[in-house]
């Protein structure tokens, strides 16, 4: 039987109205109660299932039987390099500030205890440490590296630990003596690891040796073959965002403790970045400099060159230092650096990780076993390194324009915050997990996940807790 046209029309309109109302209901912003419940569910699961006496790694299998840091992690090994132990601690502190719930403060205290246990005699932290001693009730890690190893600034290891420990010290009212002492000890050591020109090495084992303060310049020798230094980690380092993470740590210390030494160190770091900007026409930065301020080799696949990733990070760092100090001199290097990068963008819109000194030709590597060879060709690139990176120029220009005009960071869009919170809450499963799925991209620590493999990520936990706290505090 065929329905009359008028009936079909009424049915269609009613169905359309139903769908519209259903869509409105589905898209309703999460309530405060829903948001609080999601944060608690995720934090309770992560703390109870994955945090090992407060310590964490990067990734976990869904059955909790496997843990990964840089490769498989032993049953008592915990990671410092973000996003791991101190990052999770910062997320718990963030949740405490947003909710006032002591559950998160207690979780952060467990993490701070783990970090006290892993602190090295040199004042900082390594990439990872064994927490077996803490599991036995010992105050410090018994690993030999604690007394004989080097504190590391690589990939934000010690810097993120300092940020967390200082924030935790503040949250505990400066009354938790082991945490307070560890935070101040780490900051004192960090200041002794800063060179007179404001730079930092990648690692340190004691106060650094002073060297003359000079501006950056091009090598006057064959940089392809000469002046390779085995201990490149002792030199002035931008690689792996050493400067950006150091700036964050010093800014947090200045805010928490209010002492002039930390702002002075932050300014010195900004002064180094001004000195380290290469001369025209390549107004970017290199990954590593020797004590004569010439770009130098680091690892076998990291040549002296203008490094686009480090250049974008240097710009971000200068913006941060300007935001803390209010000194416009830290904005001065940025326009020339942005113009240089703009002129260097590849046809596909990305940036080459390296640009050859003086010629500005995109520079790559080819690999044969352990041997690396410089090349201008990008057709056989080793898969373990990011040889081309996304351009962040549009975002960086906007940030610079706002800073130069005296405007603060843009206010978050309430509708966008609500949508992100709704998505994050919707992705939380009934156990309180945000489950990640391997889609074939690069992962922190480069674990050998199978295609489609599902796992729990510390990074996703920290990011999603941040989203929900942002939303909660904007309500």
Beta strands, then each sheet from edge to edge (+ up, - down):
strand 1: 59-61
strand 2: 67-68
strand 3: 77-79
strand 4: 128-130
strand 5: 151-152
strand 6: 203-204
strand 7: 236-237
strand 8: 288-289
strand 9: 306-307
strand 10: 351-352
strand 11: 354-355
strand 12: 362-368
strand 13: 371-375
strand 14: 388-389
strand 15: 435-437
strand 16: 454-457
sheet 1: 2+ 1- 16+ 15-
sheet 2: 3+ 4-
sheet 3: 5+ 6-
sheet 4: 7+ 8-
sheet 5: 9+ 11- 12+ 13-
sheet 6: 10+ 14-
end
